[in-house]
Amino acid sequence: MAAIPKTITSHVGLHTFATHLASKVPIHILKAILQHSKIETTMGYLHLSNKLVNDALDGVDW
């Protein structure tokens, strides 16, 4: 069995959930889903990869 160095908790799951949804829905919708009162709180849960950023930029018609 593979060793998992990080303890998996519901808080870690929420970070994963928010990061995944961020690639699918606008952040103001994600804020509502997570029931945050401030967008800054929602932003703290996001861990955007370079691939996600590059994919978003590829979709822009320059």
N, CA, C and O atoms as a Tripos MOL2 file, in Angstrom:
@<TRIPOS>MOLECULE
protein
  248   247    62     0     0
PROTEIN
NO_CHARGES

@<TRIPOS>ATOM
      1 N           0.8480   -1.1760    0.0000 N.3       1 MET1
      2 CA          0.0000    0.0000    0.0000 C.3       1 MET1
      3 C           0.8960    1.2430    0.0000 C.2       1 MET1
      4 O           1.9220    1.2760    0.6790 O.2       1 MET1
      5 N           0.5060    2.2430   -0.7530 N.am      2 ALA2
      6 CA          1.2770    3.4830   -0.8320 C.3       2 ALA2
      7 C           1.1540    4.2740    0.4620 C.2       2 ALA2
      8 O           0.0860    4.3460    1.0690 O.2       2 ALA2
      9 N           2.2510    4.8530    0.8610 N.am      3 ALA3
     10 CA          2.2320    5.7010    2.0540 C.3       3 ALA3
     11 C           1.7020    7.0780    1.6730 C.2       3 ALA3
     12 O           2.1690    7.6890    0.7120 O.2       3 ALA3
     13 N           0.7410    7.5530    2.4200 N.am      4 ILE4
     14 CA          0.1790    8.8860    2.1980 C.3       4 ILE4
     15 C           0.6740    9.7610    3.3390 C.2       4 ILE4
     16 O           0.2550    9.5900    4.4840 O.2       4 ILE4
     17 N           1.5760   10.7100    3.0260 N.am      5 PRO5
     18 CA          2.1820   11.4930    4.1020 C.3       5 PRO5
     19 C           1.2540   12.5070    4.7630 C.2       5 PRO5
     20 O           1.5140   12.9270    5.8910 O.2       5 PRO5
     21 N           0.1890   12.9040    4.0950 N.am      6 LYS6
     22 CA         -0.6890   13.9290    4.6400 C.3       6 LYS6
     23 C          -1.9540   13.2760    5.1970 C.2       6 LYS6
     24 O          -2.5500   12.4080    4.5590 O.2       6 LYS6
     25 N          -2.3470   13.6990    6.3730 N.am      7 THR7
     26 CA         -3.5830   13.2080    6.9590 C.3       7 THR7
     27 C          -4.7590   13.7460    6.1560 C.2       7 THR7
     28 O          -4.8430   14.9430    5.8840 O.2       7 THR7
     29 N          -5.6530   12.8610    5.7840 N.am      8 ILE8
     30 CA         -6.8220   13.2730    5.0100 C.3       8 ILE8
     31 C          -7.9560   13.5770    5.9810 C.2       8 ILE8
     32 O          -8.3900   12.7180    6.7490 O.2       8 ILE8
     33 N          -8.4240   14.8210    5.9250 N.am      9 THR9
     34 CA         -9.5090   15.2660    6.7900 C.3       9 THR9
     35 C         -10.6010   15.8790    5.9280 C.2       9 THR9
     36 O         -10.4220   16.0530    4.7220 O.2       9 THR9
     37 N         -11.7150   16.2020    6.5330 N.am     10 SER10
     38 CA        -12.7880   16.8570    5.7830 C.3      10 SER10
     39 C         -12.3270   18.2190    5.2720 C.2      10 SER10
     40 O         -12.7750   18.6700    4.2190 O.2      10 SER10
     41 N         -11.4370   18.8740    6.0100 N.am     11 HIS11
     42 CA        -10.9170   20.1810    5.5860 C.3      11 HIS11
     43 C         -10.0790   20.0350    4.3090 C.2      11 HIS11
     44 O         -10.1930   20.8510    3.3940 O.2      11 HIS11
     45 N          -9.2460   19.0070    4.2500 N.am     12 VAL12
     46 CA         -8.4560   18.7330    3.0450 C.3      12 VAL12
     47 C          -9.3940   18.4150    1.8880 C.2      12 VAL12
     48 O          -9.1680   18.8530    0.7600 O.2      12 VAL12
     49 N         -10.4400   17.6560    2.1670 N.am     13 GLY13
     50 CA        -11.4280   17.3350    1.1370 C.3      13 GLY13
     51 C         -12.1130   18.5760    0.5970 C.2      13 GLY13
     52 O         -12.4030   18.6550   -0.5970 O.2      13 GLY13
     53 N         -12.3720   19.5370    1.4560 N.am     14 LEU14
     54 CA        -13.0150   20.7800    1.0260 C.3      14 LEU14
     55 C         -12.0980   21.5720    0.0990 C.2      14 LEU14
     56 O         -12.5610   22.1570   -0.8800 O.2      14 LEU14
     57 N         -10.8150   21.5940    0.3980 N.am     15 HIS15
     58 CA         -9.8510   22.2570   -0.4860 C.3      15 HIS15
     59 C          -9.8510   21.5780   -1.8630 C.2      15 HIS15
     60 O          -9.8620   22.2520   -2.8930 O.2      15 HIS15
     61 N          -9.8390   20.2560   -1.8700 N.am     16 THR16
     62 CA         -9.8500   19.5030   -3.1260 C.3      16 THR16
     63 C         -11.1270   19.7720   -3.9010 C.2      16 THR16
     64 O         -11.0830   20.0130   -5.1080 O.2      16 THR16
     65 N         -12.2560   19.7320   -3.2260 N.am     17 PHE17
     66 CA        -13.5570   19.9870   -3.8450 C.3      17 PHE17
     67 C         -13.5990   21.3830   -4.4600 C.2      17 PHE17
     68 O         -14.0210   21.5430   -5.6050 O.2      17 PHE17
     69 N         -13.1660   22.3860   -3.7120 N.am     18 ALA18
     70 CA        -13.1960   23.7710   -4.1940 C.3      18 ALA18
     71 C         -12.2760   23.9560   -5.3930 C.2      18 ALA18
     72 O         -12.6400   24.6220   -6.3620 O.2      18 ALA18
     73 N         -11.0920   23.3700   -5.3280 N.am     19 THR19
     74 CA        -10.1440   23.4920   -6.4360 C.3      19 THR19
     75 C         -10.7020   22.8420   -7.6910 C.2      19 THR19
     76 O         -10.5750   23.3990   -8.7810 O.2      19 THR19
     77 N         -11.3150   21.6790   -7.5580 N.am     20 HIS20
     78 CA        -11.9080   20.9990   -8.7150 C.3      20 HIS20
     79 C         -13.0500   21.8260   -9.3030 C.2      20 HIS20
     80 O         -13.1220   22.0100  -10.5180 O.2      20 HIS20
     81 N         -13.9280   22.3170   -8.4580 N.am     21 LEU21
     82 CA        -15.0650   23.0980   -8.9470 C.3      21 LEU21
     83 C         -14.6340   24.4100   -9.5860 C.2      21 LEU21
     84 O         -15.3100   24.9100  -10.4850 O.2      21 LEU21
     85 N         -13.5250   24.9680   -9.1350 N.am     22 ALA22
     86 CA        -13.0540   26.2460   -9.6840 C.3      22 ALA22
     87 C         -12.7810   26.1580  -11.1760 C.2      22 ALA22
     88 O         -12.8370   27.1660  -11.8800 O.2      22 ALA22
     89 N         -12.4870   24.9600  -11.6620 N.am     23 SER23
     90 CA        -12.2470   24.7980  -13.0990 C.3      23 SER23
     91 C         -13.5490   24.6430  -13.8720 C.2      23 SER23
     92 O         -13.5380   24.6130  -15.1030 O.2      23 SER23
     93 N         -14.6610   24.5460  -13.1700 N.am     24 LYS24
     94 CA        -15.9540   24.2890  -13.8120 C.3      24 LYS24
     95 C         -16.9660   25.4220  -13.6620 C.2      24 LYS24
     96 O         -17.8280   25.6000  -14.5230 O.2      24 LYS24
     97 N         -16.8690   26.1880  -12.5750 N.am     25 VAL25
     98 CA        -17.8750   27.2260  -12.3020 C.3      25 VAL25
     99 C         -17.1910   28.5410  -11.9300 C.2      25 VAL25
    100 O         -16.0710   28.5240  -11.4210 O.2      25 VAL25
    101 N         -17.8420   29.6740  -12.1740 N.am     26 PRO26
    102 CA        -17.2800   30.9690  -11.7690 C.3      26 PRO26
    103 C         -17.1190   31.0440  -10.2510 C.2      26 PRO26
    104 O         -17.8610   30.4090   -9.5010 O.2      26 PRO26
    105 N         -16.1430   31.8260   -9.8170 N.am     27 ILE27
    106 CA        -15.8210   31.8850   -8.3930 C.3      27 ILE27
    107 C         -16.9850   32.4100   -7.5490 C.2      27 ILE27
    108 O         -17.1460   31.9820   -6.4060 O.2      27 ILE27
    109 N         -17.8000   33.3260   -8.0830 N.am     28 HIS28
    110 CA        -18.9190   33.8360   -7.2780 C.3      28 HIS28
    111 C         -19.9700   32.7450   -7.0520 C.2      28 HIS28
    112 O         -20.6740   32.7630   -6.0430 O.2      28 HIS28
    113 N         -20.0780   31.8010   -7.9810 N.am     29 ILE29
    114 CA        -20.9810   30.6530   -7.7960 C.3      29 ILE29
    115 C         -20.3770   29.7020   -6.7610 C.2      29 ILE29
    116 O         -21.0830   29.1930   -5.8900 O.2      29 ILE29
    117 N         -19.0780   29.4680   -6.8630 N.am     30 LEU30
    118 CA        -18.3950   28.6140   -5.8920 C.3      30 LEU30
    119 C         -18.5250   29.1890   -4.4860 C.2      30 LEU30
    120 O         -18.7200   28.4450   -3.5250 O.2      30 LEU30
    121 N         -18.4180   30.5020   -4.3630 N.am     31 LYS31
    122 CA        -18.5960   31.1810   -3.0690 C.3      31 LYS31
    123 C         -19.9620   30.8480   -2.4800 C.2      31 LYS31
    124 O         -20.0790   30.5700   -1.2860 O.2      31 LYS31
    125 N         -20.9880   30.8760   -3.3170 N.am     32 ALA32
    126 CA        -22.3420   30.5620   -2.8460 C.3      32 ALA32
    127 C         -22.4610   29.0850   -2.4640 C.2      32 ALA32
    128 O         -23.0830   28.7540   -1.4550 O.2      32 ALA32
    129 N         -21.8680   28.2000   -3.2660 N.am     33 ILE33
    130 CA        -21.9210   26.7620   -2.9700 C.3      33 ILE33
    131 C         -21.2720   26.4760   -1.6180 C.2      33 ILE33
    132 O         -21.7920   25.6930   -0.8230 O.2      33 ILE33
    133 N         -20.1310   27.1180   -1.3670 N.am     34 LEU34
    134 CA        -19.4070   26.9000   -0.1080 C.3      34 LEU34
    135 C         -19.9800   27.7070    1.0530 C.2      34 LEU34
    136 O         -19.5470   27.5610    2.1960 O.2      34 LEU34
    137 N         -20.9540   28.5590    0.7480 N.am     35 GLN35
    138 CA        -21.6270   29.3900    1.7420 C.3      35 GLN35
    139 C         -20.6600   30.3210    2.4790 C.2      35 GLN35
    140 O         -20.7560   30.5130    3.6910 O.2      35 GLN35
    141 N         -19.7300   30.8900    1.7140 N.am     36 HIS36
    142 CA        -18.8110   31.8690    2.2840 C.3      36 HIS36
    143 C         -19.4160   33.2570    2.1570 C.2      36 HIS36
    144 O         -20.0860   33.5590    1.1700 O.2      36 HIS36
    145 N         -19.1800   34.0960    3.1500 N.am     37 SER37
    146 CA        -19.6790   35.4700    3.0770 C.3      37 SER37
    147 C         -18.7080   36.3760    2.3240 C.2      37 SER37
    148 O         -19.1130   37.4090    1.7920 O.2      37 SER37
    149 N         -17.4380   35.9990    2.2740 N.am     38 LYS38
    150 CA        -16.4270   36.8100    1.5950 C.3      38 LYS38
    151 C         -15.7400   35.9890    0.5100 C.2      38 LYS38
    152 O         -15.4000   34.8260    0.7250 O.2      38 LYS38
    153 N         -15.5410   36.5910   -0.6410 N.am     39 ILE39
    154 CA        -14.8770   35.9070   -1.7540 C.3      39 ILE39
    155 C         -13.4320   35.5620   -1.3940 C.2      39 ILE39
    156 O         -12.8800   34.5930   -1.9150 O.2      39 ILE39
    157 N         -12.8180   36.3470   -0.5090 N.am     40 GLU40
    158 CA        -11.4460   36.0730   -0.0820 C.3      40 GLU40
    159 C         -11.3400   34.7260    0.6300 C.2      40 GLU40
    160 O         -10.3280   34.0350    0.5100 O.2      40 GLU40
    161 N         -12.3770   34.3560    1.3640 N.am     41 THR41
    162 CA        -12.3850   33.0580    2.0320 C.3      41 THR41
    163 C         -12.3800   31.9530    0.9970 C.2      41 THR41
    164 O         -11.6260   30.9870    1.1180 O.2      41 THR41
    165 N         -13.2160   32.0870   -0.0190 N.am     42 THR42
    166 CA        -13.2830   31.0930   -1.0910 C.3      42 THR42
    167 C         -11.9340   30.9880   -1.7930 C.2      42 THR42
    168 O         -11.4620   29.8870   -2.0770 O.2      42 THR42
    169 N         -11.3220   32.1170   -2.0700 N.am     43 MET43
    170 CA        -10.0380   32.1270   -2.7660 C.3      43 MET43
    171 C          -8.9600   31.3860   -1.9750 C.2      43 MET43
    172 O          -8.0450   30.8110   -2.5640 O.2      43 MET43
    173 N          -9.0620   31.3970   -0.6620 N.am     44 GLY44
    174 CA         -8.1040   30.6930    0.1790 C.3      44 GLY44
    175 C          -8.1820   29.1880    0.0500 C.2      44 GLY44
    176 O          -7.2420   28.4870    0.4240 O.2      44 GLY44
    177 N          -9.2840   28.6790   -0.4730 N.am     45 TYR45
    178 CA         -9.4600   27.2460   -0.6490 C.3      45 TYR45
    179 C          -8.9770   26.7550   -2.0060 C.2      45 TYR45
    180 O          -8.9050   25.5490   -2.2390 O.2      45 TYR45
    181 N          -8.6450   27.6760   -2.9030 N.am     46 LEU46
    182 CA         -8.2720   27.2990   -4.2600 C.3      46 LEU46
    183 C          -6.7680   27.1100   -4.3860 C.2      46 LEU46
    184 O          -5.9770   27.8960   -3.8630 O.2      46 LEU46
    185 N          -6.3970   26.0650   -5.0820 N.am     47 HIS47
    186 CA         -4.9900   25.7660   -5.3520 C.3      47 HIS47
    187 C          -4.8890   25.5210   -6.8510 C.2      47 HIS47
    188 O          -4.9640   24.3850   -7.3190 O.2      47 HIS47
    189 N          -4.7170   26.6060   -7.5900 N.am     48 LEU48
    190 CA         -4.7430   26.5250   -9.0400 C.3      48 LEU48
    191 C          -3.4000   26.0480   -9.5800 C.2      48 LEU48
    192 O          -2.3440   26.5660   -9.2170 O.2      48 LEU48
    193 N          -3.4650   25.0600  -10.4450 N.am     49 SER49
    194 CA         -2.2490   24.5460  -11.0660 C.3      49 SER49
    195 C          -1.8880   25.3940  -12.2810 C.2      49 SER49
    196 O          -2.7270   26.1110  -12.8260 O.2      49 SER49
    197 N          -0.6400   25.3010  -12.6900 N.am     50 ASN50
    198 CA         -0.2170   25.9970  -13.9040 C.3      50 ASN50
    199 C          -1.0130   25.5130  -15.1080 C.2      50 ASN50
    200 O          -1.3340   26.3030  -15.9950 O.2      50 ASN50
    201 N          -1.3340   24.2190  -15.1480 N.am     51 LYS51
    202 CA         -2.1050   23.6710  -16.2590 C.3      51 LYS51
    203 C          -3.4810   24.3180  -16.3290 C.2      51 LYS51
    204 O          -3.9460   24.6640  -17.4140 O.2      51 LYS51
    205 N          -4.1290   24.4830  -15.1980 N.am     52 LEU52
    206 CA         -5.4540   25.0990  -15.1690 C.3      52 LEU52
    207 C          -5.3950   26.5420  -15.6750 C.2      52 LEU52
    208 O          -6.2610   26.9770  -16.4340 O.2      52 LEU52
    209 N          -4.3780   27.2670  -15.2540 N.am     53 VAL53
    210 CA         -4.2110   28.6550  -15.7060 C.3      53 VAL53
    211 C          -3.9270   28.6870  -17.2070 C.2      53 VAL53
    212 O          -4.5170   29.4850  -17.9350 O.2      53 VAL53
    213 N          -3.0290   27.8260  -17.6670 N.am     54 ASN54
    214 CA         -2.7010   27.7880  -19.0940 C.3      54 ASN54
    215 C          -3.8990   27.3830  -19.9400 C.2      54 ASN54
    216 O          -4.1150   27.9450  -21.0140 O.2      54 ASN54
    217 N          -4.6770   26.4190  -19.4720 N.am     55 ASP55
    218 CA         -5.8820   26.0030  -20.1980 C.3      55 ASP55
    219 C          -6.8660   27.1620  -20.3150 C.2      55 ASP55
    220 O          -7.4940   27.3450  -21.3570 O.2      55 ASP55
    221 N          -6.9980   27.9400  -19.2480 N.am     56 ALA56
    222 CA         -7.9030   29.0930  -19.2800 C.3      56 ALA56
    223 C          -7.4140   30.1280  -20.2880 C.2      56 ALA56
    224 O          -8.2090   30.7010  -21.0340 O.2      56 ALA56
    225 N          -6.1170   30.3630  -20.3060 N.am     57 LEU57
    226 CA         -5.5570   31.3330  -21.2480 C.3      57 LEU57
    227 C          -5.6570   30.8480  -22.6900 C.2      57 LEU57
    228 O          -5.8170   31.6550  -23.6050 O.2      57 LEU57
    229 N          -5.5650   29.5460  -22.8990 N.am     58 ASP58
    230 CA         -5.7040   28.9920  -24.2490 C.3      58 ASP58
    231 C          -7.0900   29.2540  -24.8170 C.2      58 ASP58
    232 O          -7.2630   29.3210  -26.0340 O.2      58 ASP58
    233 N          -8.0780   29.4020  -23.9410 N.am     59 GLY59
    234 CA         -9.4470   29.6380  -24.3840 C.3      59 GLY59
    235 C          -9.7430   31.0870  -24.7350 C.2      59 GLY59
    236 O         -10.8340   31.3980  -25.2130 O.2      59 GLY59
    237 N          -8.7810   31.9770  -24.5040 N.am     60 VAL60
    238 CA         -8.9810   33.4030  -24.7860 C.3      60 VAL60
    239 C          -8.6430   33.6850  -26.2440 C.2      60 VAL60
    240 O          -7.5990   33.2670  -26.7440 O.2      60 VAL60
    241 N          -9.5390   34.3970  -26.9190 N.am     61 ASP61
    242 CA         -9.3050   34.7870  -28.3050 C.3      61 ASP61
    243 C          -8.5310   36.0970  -28.3040 C.2      61 ASP61
    244 O          -9.1230   37.1740  -28.2240 O.2      61 ASP61
    245 N          -7.2290   36.0080  -28.3920 N.am     62 TRP62
    246 CA         -6.3660   37.1850  -28.3540 C.3      62 TRP62
    247 C          -6.4700   37.8760  -29.6670 C.2      62 TRP62
    248 O          -5.8260   38.9050  -29.8760 O.2      62 TRP62
@<TRIPOS>BOND
     1     1     2 1
     2     2     3 1
     3     3     4 2
     4     3     5 am
     5     5     6 1
     6     6     7 1
     7     7     8 2
     8     7     9 am
     9     9    10 1
    10    10    11 1
    11    11    12 2
    12    11    13 am
    13    13    14 1
    14    14    15 1
    15    15    16 2
    16    15    17 am
    17    17    18 1
    18    18    19 1
    19    19    20 2
    20    19    21 am
    21    21    22 1
    22    22    23 1
    23    23    24 2
    24    23    25 am
    25    25    26 1
    26    26    27 1
    27    27    28 2
    28    27    29 am
    29    29    30 1
    30    30    31 1
    31    31    32 2
    32    31    33 am
    33    33    34 1
    34    34    35 1
    35    35    36 2
    36    35    37 am
    37    37    38 1
    38    38    39 1
    39    39    40 2
    40    39    41 am
    41    41    42 1
    42    42    43 1
    43    43    44 2
    44    43    45 am
    45    45    46 1
    46    46    47 1
    47    47    48 2
    48    47    49 am
    49    49    50 1
    50    50    51 1
    51    51    52 2
    52    51    53 am
    53    53    54 1
    54    54    55 1
    55    55    56 2
    56    55    57 am
    57    57    58 1
    58    58    59 1
    59    59    60 2
    60    59    61 am
    61    61    62 1
    62    62    63 1
    63    63    64 2
    64    63    65 am
    65    65    66 1
    66    66    67 1
    67    67    68 2
    68    67    69 am
    69    69    70 1
    70    70    71 1
    71    71    72 2
    72    71    73 am
    73    73    74 1
    74    74    75 1
    75    75    76 2
    76    75    77 am
    77    77    78 1
    78    78    79 1
    79    79    80 2
    80    79    81 am
    81    81    82 1
    82    82    83 1
    83    83    84 2
    84    83    85 am
    85    85    86 1
    86    86    87 1
    87    87    88 2
    88    87    89 am
    89    89    90 1
    90    90    91 1
    91    91    92 2
    92    91    93 am
    93    93    94 1
    94    94    95 1
    95    95    96 2
    96    95    97 am
    97    97    98 1
    98    98    99 1
    99    99   100 2
   100    99   101 am
   101   101   102 1
   102   102   103 1
   103   103   104 2
   104   103   105 am
   105   105   106 1
   106   106   107 1
   107   107   108 2
   108   107   109 am
   109   109   110 1
   110   110   111 1
   111   111   112 2
   112   111   113 am
   113   113   114 1
   114   114   115 1
   115   115   116 2
   116   115   117 am
   117   117   118 1
   118   118   119 1
   119   119   120 2
   120   119   121 am
   121   121   122 1
   122   122   123 1
   123   123   124 2
   124   123   125 am
   125   125   126 1
   126   126   127 1
   127   127   128 2
   128   127   129 am
   129   129   130 1
   130   130   131 1
   131   131   132 2
   132   131   133 am
   133   133   134 1
   134   134   135 1
   135   135   136 2
   136   135   137 am
   137   137   138 1
   138   138   139 1
   139   139   140 2
   140   139   141 am
   141   141   142 1
   142   142   143 1
   143   143   144 2
   144   143   145 am
   145   145   146 1
   146   146   147 1
   147   147   148 2
   148   147   149 am
   149   149   150 1
   150   150   151 1
   151   151   152 2
   152   151   153 am
   153   153   154 1
   154   154   155 1
   155   155   156 2
   156   155   157 am
   157   157   158 1
   158   158   159 1
   159   159   160 2
   160   159   161 am
   161   161   162 1
   162   162   163 1
   163   163   164 2
   164   163   165 am
   165   165   166 1
   166   166   167 1
   167   167   168 2
   168   167   169 am
   169   169   170 1
   170   170   171 1
   171   171   172 2
   172   171   173 am
   173   173   174 1
   174   174   175 1
   175   175   176 2
   176   175   177 am
   177   177   178 1
   178   178   179 1
   179   179   180 2
   180   179   181 am
   181   181   182 1
   182   182   183 1
   183   183   184 2
   184   183   185 am
   185   185   186 1
   186   186   187 1
   187   187   188 2
   188   187   189 am
   189   189   190 1
   190   190   191 1
   191   191   192 2
   192   191   193 am
   193   193   194 1
   194   194   195 1
   195   195   196 2
   196   195   197 am
   197   197   198 1
   198   198   199 1
   199   199   200 2
   200   199   201 am
   201   201   202 1
   202   202   203 1
   203   203   204 2
   204   203   205 am
   205   205   206 1
   206   206   207 1
   207   207   208 2
   208   207   209 am
   209   209   210 1
   210   210   211 1
   211   211   212 2
   212   211   213 am
   213   213   214 1
   214   214   215 1
   215   215   216 2
   216   215   217 am
   217   217   218 1
   218   218   219 1
   219   219   220 2
   220   219   221 am
   221   221   222 1
   222   222   223 1
   223   223   224 2
   224   223   225 am
   225   225   226 1
   226   226   227 1
   227   227   228 2
   228   227   229 am
   229   229   230 1
   230   230   231 1
   231   231   232 2
   232   231   233 am
   233   233   234 1
   234   234   235 1
   235   235   236 2
   236   235   237 am
   237   237   238 1
   238   238   239 1
   239   239   240 2
   240   239   241 am
   241   241   242 1
   242   242   243 1
   243   243   244 2
   244   243   245 am
   245   245   246 1
   246   246   247 1
   247   247   248 2
@<TRIPOS>SUBSTRUCTURE
     1 MET1         2 RESIDUE 1 A MET
     2 ALA2         6 RESIDUE 1 A ALA
     3 ALA3        10 RESIDUE 1 A ALA
     4 ILE4        14 RESIDUE 1 A ILE
     5 PRO5        18 RESIDUE 1 A PRO
     6 LYS6        22 RESIDUE 1 A LYS
     7 THR7        26 RESIDUE 1 A THR
     8 ILE8        30 RESIDUE 1 A ILE
     9 THR9        34 RESIDUE 1 A THR
    10 SER10       38 RESIDUE 1 A SER
    11 HIS11       42 RESIDUE 1 A HIS
    12 VAL12       46 RESIDUE 1 A VAL
    13 GLY13       50 RESIDUE 1 A GLY
    14 LEU14       54 RESIDUE 1 A LEU
    15 HIS15       58 RESIDUE 1 A HIS
    16 THR16       62 RESIDUE 1 A THR
    17 PHE17       66 RESIDUE 1 A PHE
    18 ALA18       70 RESIDUE 1 A ALA
    19 THR19       74 RESIDUE 1 A THR
    20 HIS20       78 RESIDUE 1 A HIS
    21 LEU21       82 RESIDUE 1 A LEU
    22 ALA22       86 RESIDUE 1 A ALA
    23 SER23       90 RESIDUE 1 A SER
    24 LYS24       94 RESIDUE 1 A LYS
    25 VAL25       98 RESIDUE 1 A VAL
    26 PRO26      102 RESIDUE 1 A PRO
    27 ILE27      106 RESIDUE 1 A ILE
    28 HIS28      110 RESIDUE 1 A HIS
    29 ILE29      114 RESIDUE 1 A ILE
    30 LEU30      118 RESIDUE 1 A LEU
    31 LYS31      122 RESIDUE 1 A LYS
    32 ALA32      126 RESIDUE 1 A ALA
    33 ILE33      130 RESIDUE 1 A ILE
    34 LEU34      134 RESIDUE 1 A LEU
    35 GLN35      138 RESIDUE 1 A GLN
    36 HIS36      142 RESIDUE 1 A HIS
    37 SER37      146 RESIDUE 1 A SER
    38 LYS38      150 RESIDUE 1 A LYS
    39 ILE39      154 RESIDUE 1 A ILE
    40 GLU40      158 RESIDUE 1 A GLU
    41 THR41      162 RESIDUE 1 A THR
    42 THR42      166 RESIDUE 1 A THR
    43 MET43      170 RESIDUE 1 A MET
    44 GLY44      174 RESIDUE 1 A GLY
    45 TYR45      178 RESIDUE 1 A TYR
    46 LEU46      182 RESIDUE 1 A LEU
    47 HIS47      186 RESIDUE 1 A HIS
    48 LEU48      190 RESIDUE 1 A LEU
    49 SER49      194 RESIDUE 1 A SER
    50 ASN50      198 RESIDUE 1 A ASN
    51 LYS51      202 RESIDUE 1 A LYS
    52 LEU52      206 RESIDUE 1 A LEU
    53 VAL53      210 RESIDUE 1 A VAL
    54 ASN54      214 RESIDUE 1 A ASN
    55 ASP55      218 RESIDUE 1 A ASP
    56 ALA56      222 RESIDUE 1 A ALA
    57 LEU57      226 RESIDUE 1 A LEU
    58 ASP58      230 RESIDUE 1 A ASP
    59 GLY59      234 RESIDUE 1 A GLY
    60 VAL60      238 RESIDUE 1 A VAL
    61 ASP61      242 RESIDUE 1 A ASP
    62 TRP62      246 RESIDUE 1 A TRP
